[in-house]
Amino acid sequence: MTVRRVIVVGAGVVGLSTAWFLQEREVEVTVLDREGVAADASWGNAGWLAPALTLPLPEPSVLRYGLRSALTPSSPVYVPPTTDLRLLRFLAGFARNCTPGRWRASMAVFAQANRVALDAYDDLIRGGLTEQTRTADPFLAAFVSESDRQGLLDEFEHVRAAGGEVDYELLDRDTVRSLEPLLGEAVRVGVLIRGQRFIDPPRFLAALADSVRERGGEIVEGFDTESVRARAESVEVTGPDGQAYSADAVVLATGARLGDLARPFGVRTIVQAGRGYSFSVHPAELPKNPIYFPTQRVACTPLHDRLRIAGMMEFRSPDAPFDPRRVQAIIDATRPLLSGIDWSATKEEWVGSRPCTADGLPLIGETLSPRVFVAGGHGMWGVALGPLTGRLLAELMATGIPDPLLRRFDPLR
């Protein structure tokens, strides 16, 4: 099948990256989104391009938190009491994958992806994007005790055993606080992680959208896709008012809403919203690099003129209302760890839905229809792996030859 025109449904980092790399293959693209560019998880996330920390979400430590912790609203991983059978099935599958053996198998796949993920970002930059990635030097993880730090060090050893690469250095209290004066009195030890980067997500996604447009692509905002129909010679995408777009193929990159559109084409894997919260503050002195608090699972990222603080994994509907208690839980966990911040003056309070799969692996590739492709299910790592996903999928669609890595991301698994 020759692909000359493609519709991409979803204008987040995965959808826009796929559109951009298809344009590299001289494919004409139209991007449709129910709201607009980076309207969901791509906008308010931490923006980390951190291979050392891009790991399978289902991990044994999640089970060690236990059910009681997951039902506590202030827990970093929160599951509200529910009778939603679909969510309960997802949670049961997630729990089955939180074993050392399954984590190691998935980590071996992530290790392969992590080795080339930053290269895909470099392709975008070489292609003329006006926004750059930023080197995180230093990238600091901070802890209140050596025992807390040991948990991250153990994780790093597991990453290395699975074929991943981590370059780090242990820091004592004085050294970590000299590298980042914003750290509070409660911080006792740290880890300096080398080889990581980060972006300002709103700026980067706006630049990526501009590049797609400048290269001849169309981005249609406010188009809520209701149905996708694959025919012998084309595929048609229809909205609620009957407006339709047709092309040779379609890519479904709709984040946590992927399942409804992809299910008719054989994609049975549940894609569950794992909602994350973030907000911004204006410290007395803005740090130049990210700060990570692994025990609290809180990420802090400087975005040119403000500090974004992000955290929480809340398994519930993507349409559930914003819950201010989640923001307060992040503030309560972070307040002792940072100084010089007016916590009463938070801005840009936000919630977005990460698309999670029970086995922690994305869904990337062809469905039962040769004209319908999916790109989603990245969990927390849509920004880290979005451009790589776009590059792999564009190659598959243009040549018909899948990269070996795509076998583990088979959406029909």
Secondary structure, 3 states (H helix, E strand, C coil): CCCCEEEEECCCHHHHHHHHHHHHCCCEEEEEECCCCCCCHHHHCCCEECHHHCCCCCCHHHHHHHHHHHCCCCCCEECCCCCCHHHHHHHHHHHHCCCHHHHHHHHHHHHHHHHHHHHHHHHHHHCCCCCCCEEECCEEEEECCHHHHHHHHHHHHHHHHCCCCCEEEEECHHHHHHHCCCECCCCCEEEEEECEEECCHHHHHHHHHHHHHHCCCEEEECCCCCEEEECCCCEEEECCCCCEEEECEEEECCHHHHHHHHHHHCCCCCCEEEEEEEEEECCCCCCCCCEEECCCCEEEEECCCCEEEEEEEEECCCCCCCCHHHHHHHHHHHHHHECCCCCCCCEEEEEEEEEECCCCCCEEEECCCCCEEEEECCHHHHHHHHHHHHHHHHHHHHHCCCCHHHHHHCCCC
